[in-house]
Amino acid sequence: MSHAAGLALALTLGEPAGIGPDLTLAIWHRRRELQAPPFYVVGDPDFLATRARALGHDLPVRRVTPRQAVDVFATALPVVPLQSRVTATPGQPDDTSAAAAIGAIDRTVADVMAGEAAAVVTNPIAKSVLYRAGFTDPGHTEYLARLAERATGRPVMPVMMLWSPELAVVPVTIHIPLKDVIAQLTTRLIVDTGRIVARDMAARFGIARPRLAVAGLNPHAGEDGTLGREDIEIVAPAVAALRAEGIDARGPLPADTMFHAAARATYDVALCMYHDQALIPIKTLAFDHGVNATLGLPFVRTSPDHGTAFDLAGTGRADPSSLLAALKLAARLSTRTPAPVS
């Protein structure tokens, strides 16, 4: 699904009691200075107007259809209304929070799949709030994949990439306890992940032959088996399989020497074996402007790489850098269309 000229980005409200609405309002308020790409918010217009006043922003909010958003963006915050009202206050989710967060995701995906929006950008959600309301998916990414499968009738394997100009990382296993990583980590999972990363880095990011650096699981990539045989038996065969498919992959590499500046210059994406192996380096290098980009979907989806920050909601002190980076990356990526994974 390629980007069509004149389409805005579809931005979810996220958890209404969190900082997502604050960041959205701040970016629209400073849209010219920040060179923000046109977007519309799926949410409750009255709620957004009330939050804007509480933050000291005197800004107009206008109800729109997705196709009207680009023209409206210069003079008012375009909002595609949710059917439900939102009454949550900063830092205090209520019984309207989950319906607003889920409804916004549903609508943005429907809009982009229908060709009414260029890409999906998601504000942070509070999974605990959604779970209490009966939400059954582990998180945003899995729910988006389920919506994509429902819309296309084809299975989807979403891959989480954390991207910044300094570094891009992909955790092969994600939100699982460290003690479960070895059981979940398979050669097939690494190969499937690497294949999607290579495809989308070429098709979305325009890198003709993406270079994948594959981290070892164990210290020193297992040190020839003396520190564990997983790198010999699981990771190395995956690298060989990727290379046999013509993908520029190398590894397993010792993770402790992969992330200094000279090393980062030798690859485009680091495939890491578990969550913190990937997220510690990128959050060290790009804490304020890292972007969560979901690869493997039939549409572009990005998100700021932070949470709801209930303690900052309503204070005006939340930093919009990551959401702005997510919007700009979504605008950039939505100009390209990946070919299907074979």
C-alpha positions in Angstrom: 0.0 0.0 0.0 1.9 3.1 -1.2 1.5 6.6 0.1 -0.9 8.6 -1.9 -0.3 12.3 -2.3 -2.5 14.4 -0.1 -3.0 11.9 2.7 -2.4 12.7 6.3 -0.9 10.4 9.0 -3.5 8.8 11.3 -2.5 9.3 14.9 -4.1 7.5 17.8 -5.1 9.2 21.0 -3.4 6.5 23.1 -4.1 6.3 26.8 -6.1 9.6 27.3 -4.8 10.0 30.9 -1.2 9.8 29.7 1.1 12.2 27.9 0.0 11.2 24.4 -2.6 14.0 24.2 -0.2 16.5 25.6 2.5 15.6 23.1 0.0 15.7 20.2 -1.2 19.1 21.2 2.3 20.5 21.7 3.5 19.3 18.2 0.4 20.8 16.5 0.9 24.0 18.4 4.6 24.2 17.2 3.9 22.5 13.9 5.7 25.1 11.7 8.7 25.4 13.9 9.0 21.6 14.2 8.2 21.0 10.5 5.6 18.4 11.6 4.0 16.4 8.7 0.2 16.7 8.5 -1.7 14.3 10.8 -5.1 13.9 12.3 -5.9 12.5 15.7 -8.6 9.8 16.3 -10.2 10.8 19.6 -12.8 12.9 21.4 -12.6 16.5 20.1 -14.1 17.9 23.3 -11.6 16.0 25.4 -8.7 17.4 23.3 -10.0 20.9 23.5 -10.3 20.6 27.3 -6.8 19.3 27.7 -5.4 22.0 25.4 -7.0 24.7 27.6 -5.6 23.0 30.7 -2.1 23.1 29.2 -2.5 26.8 28.2 -2.8 26.2 24.5 -5.3 28.4 22.7 -5.8 26.2 19.7 -8.8 25.3 17.5 -9.9 21.7 17.2 -11.9 20.8 14.1 -13.8 17.6 13.4 -12.8 16.2 10.0 -12.9 13.2 7.8 -9.4 11.7 7.0 -9.3 13.2 3.6 -9.9 16.7 4.9 -7.0 16.6 7.4 -4.2 17.8 5.2 -6.1 21.0 4.2 -7.3 21.7 7.8 -3.9 21.0 9.5 -2.5 24.4 8.8 -5.2 26.2 10.7 -6.7 23.7 13.2 -6.0 20.4 14.9 -7.8 17.9 12.7 -9.7 15.3 14.8 -11.6 12.3 13.4 -14.2 11.8 16.2 -14.5 8.6 18.2 -18.1 7.5 18.9 -17.4 7.4 22.6 -16.7 10.3 25.0 -13.5 10.5 27.0 -13.6 11.7 30.6 -10.2 10.6 31.9 -8.1 13.3 33.6 -4.3 13.6 33.5 -2.7 10.7 35.4 -6.1 9.1 36.2 -7.4 6.6 33.7 -11.1 5.9 34.0 -13.7 3.5 32.5 -13.6 5.5 29.2 -9.8 5.1 28.7 -9.7 1.5 27.3 -12.5 2.1 24.8 -10.9 5.3 23.6 -7.5 3.7 23.2 -8.7 0.6 21.4 -11.2 2.5 19.3 -8.5 4.8 18.0 -6.3 1.9 17.0 -9.2 0.2 15.2 -10.0 3.4 13.3 -6.5 4.3 12.2 -5.8 0.9 10.9 -9.1 0.8 9.0 -8.3 4.2 7.5 -4.9 3.3 6.3 -6.1 -0.1 4.9 -8.8 1.8 3.1 -6.3 4.2 1.5 -7.7 7.1 3.5 -4.5 7.7 5.5 -0.8 7.5 4.7 0.4 5.6 7.9 -0.5 4.7 11.4 1.3 6.5 14.3 0.3 5.3 17.8 0.5 7.2 21.0 1.4 5.2 24.1 -1.2 2.9 25.7 -1.3 1.6 29.3 -1.6 -2.2 28.9 -2.7 -2.7 32.5 -5.7 -0.4 31.8 -6.6 -2.4 28.7 -6.1 -5.7 30.4 -8.7 -4.7 33.1 -11.1 -4.0 30.3 -10.7 -7.4 28.7 -7.9 -6.7 26.1 -6.3 -10.1 25.3 -3.3 -9.3 23.2 0.2 -8.9 24.8 0.5 -5.4 23.4 0.1 -2.9 20.6 2.1 -4.8 18.1 0.3 -8.1 18.4 -3.1 -6.3 18.2 -2.1 -4.4 15.1 -1.0 -7.7 13.5 -4.4 -9.3 14.3 -6.2 -6.3 12.7 -4.0 -6.6 9.6 -4.7 -10.4 9.4 -8.4 -9.7 9.7 -8.3 -7.1 7.0 -6.2 -9.0 4.5 -6.9 -12.7 5.3 -3.2 -13.4 5.3 -1.0 -14.3 8.3 1.3 -11.5 9.5 4.5 -11.7 11.5 5.2 -8.3 13.1 8.8 -7.4 13.9 9.6 -4.6 16.3 12.4 -2.4 15.3 13.7 0.5 17.4 15.1 3.1 15.0 17.2 6.3 15.4 19.7 8.0 13.2 22.4 6.6 15.4 21.3 2.9 15.6 18.5 0.5 14.6 17.9 -2.6 16.6 15.5 -5.6 16.4 15.0 -7.8 19.4 14.2 -11.4 18.1 12.5 -12.3 21.4 10.8 -9.4 23.1 8.6 -9.2 26.2 9.4 -12.5 27.9 11.4 -13.3 31.0 15.1 -13.8 30.5 14.8 -17.4 31.8 12.5 -18.2 28.8 14.6 -16.7 26.1 16.6 -19.9 25.2 13.4 -22.0 24.9 11.8 -19.4 22.6 14.9 -18.6 20.5 15.1 -20.9 17.4 17.0 -20.8 14.2 13.7 -20.5 12.4 12.6 -17.4 14.4 15.9 -15.7 13.7 15.7 -16.4 10.0 12.1 -15.3 9.7 12.9 -12.1 11.6 16.0 -11.4 9.5 14.1 -12.0 6.3 11.4 -9.4 7.2 14.0 -6.9 8.4 16.0 -7.2 5.2 12.9 -6.9 3.0 11.5 -3.8 4.8 14.9 -2.1 5.2 15.2 -2.3 1.4 11.6 -1.5 0.5 10.8 1.0 3.2 14.1 2.6 4.0 15.6 2.4 0.5 18.7 0.5 1.5 19.5 -1.6 -1.5 21.4 -4.3 0.4 20.8 -4.0 4.1 23.6 -5.1 6.4 22.4 -7.2 9.3 24.7 -7.7 12.4 23.5 -10.6 14.4 24.3 -10.6 18.1 25.3 -13.8 19.9 23.2 -14.9 22.8 25.9 -15.6 25.3 28.9 -13.5 26.4 31.5 -13.3 23.7 29.0 -15.1 21.4 29.6 -18.3 23.4 33.4 -18.3 23.0 33.5 -21.4 20.7 31.0 -23.2 22.9 32.8 -22.8 26.3 30.1 -20.2 27.4 27.2 -22.1 26.0 26.4 -23.9 22.7 23.4 -21.8 21.7 25.4 -19.6 19.4 26.8 -22.6 17.6 23.6 -24.6 17.4 20.9 -21.8 17.0 22.4 -18.5 16.0 25.2 -19.5 13.5 22.9 -21.7 11.4 20.4 -18.8 11.1 23.1 -16.5 9.9 24.2 -19.1 7.4 20.6 -19.6 6.2 20.1 -15.8 5.7 23.3 -15.6 3.8 22.2 -18.5 1.6 19.2 -16.4 0.7 21.4 -13.6 -0.4 20.9 -11.5 2.7 24.0 -9.6 4.0 24.1 -11.0 7.5 27.0 -11.7 9.8 27.4 -13.2 13.2 27.0 -14.3 15.8 28.9 -11.3 17.1 29.9 -10.5 20.7 27.2 -8.1 21.8 29.5 -6.1 24.0 31.5 -4.8 21.0 28.7 -4.2 18.6 27.5 -0.8 19.7 30.4 1.6 19.7 30.6 4.2 16.9 33.1 2.3 14.6 31.1 -0.9 14.9 27.8 0.7 14.2 29.2 2.1 10.9 29.5 -1.4 9.6 25.8 -2.4 9.7 22.3 -1.0 9.1 20.4 -3.1 11.7 21.5 -5.1 14.8 19.5 -8.3 15.4 19.6 -9.0 19.1 18.5 -12.1 20.8 16.5 -10.6 23.7 14.8 -7.4 24.8 17.5 -5.6 26.9 20.3 -6.6 24.5 18.6 -4.4 21.9 17.0 -1.7 24.0 19.8 -0.8 26.4 22.1 0.5 23.6 19.4 2.4 21.7 18.0 4.0 24.8 21.5 5.0 25.8 22.2 6.6 22.4 18.8 7.9 21.5 16.6 8.1 24.6 14.6 11.2 23.5 14.2 10.5 19.8 14.1 6.7 19.3 11.1 5.4 17.3 9.4 2.1 17.5 8.7 1.0 13.9 6.7 -2.2 13.3 8.0 -4.2 10.3 6.1 -6.9 8.5 2.8 -5.2 8.4 0.9 -4.3 5.2 1.1 -0.6 6.3 3.5 1.7 8.0 3.3 1.9 11.8 5.5 3.9 14.1 5.3 4.9 17.7 7.3 6.9 20.2 9.7 4.8 22.2 8.3 5.6 25.6 5.3 5.0 27.8 2.3 6.9 29.1 4.2 8.8 31.9 1.2 9.4 34.1 3.3 11.5 36.4 4.0 14.0 33.6 0.5 14.1 32.1 -1.1 17.5 32.2 2.1 19.2 33.4 3.3 20.5 30.0 6.8 19.1 30.7 6.6 16.0 28.5 9.2 16.0 25.7 7.6 15.6 22.3 10.8 14.6 20.5 10.1 10.9 20.2 6.5 11.4 18.9 7.8 14.0 16.4 10.4 11.6 15.2 7.7 8.9 14.9 5.6 11.2 12.8 8.5 12.2 10.5 9.6 8.6 10.1 6.1 7.5 9.2 5.8 10.2 6.6 9.2 9.1 5.1 8.4 5.4 5.1 4.9 5.7 3.7 6.3 6.7 0.4 7.4 3.2 -0.3 5.7 -0.2 -0.6 7.4 -3.5 0.4 6.9 -6.6 -1.7 5.2 -9.6 0.0 7.4 -12.0 2.0 7.6 -15.3 0.0 
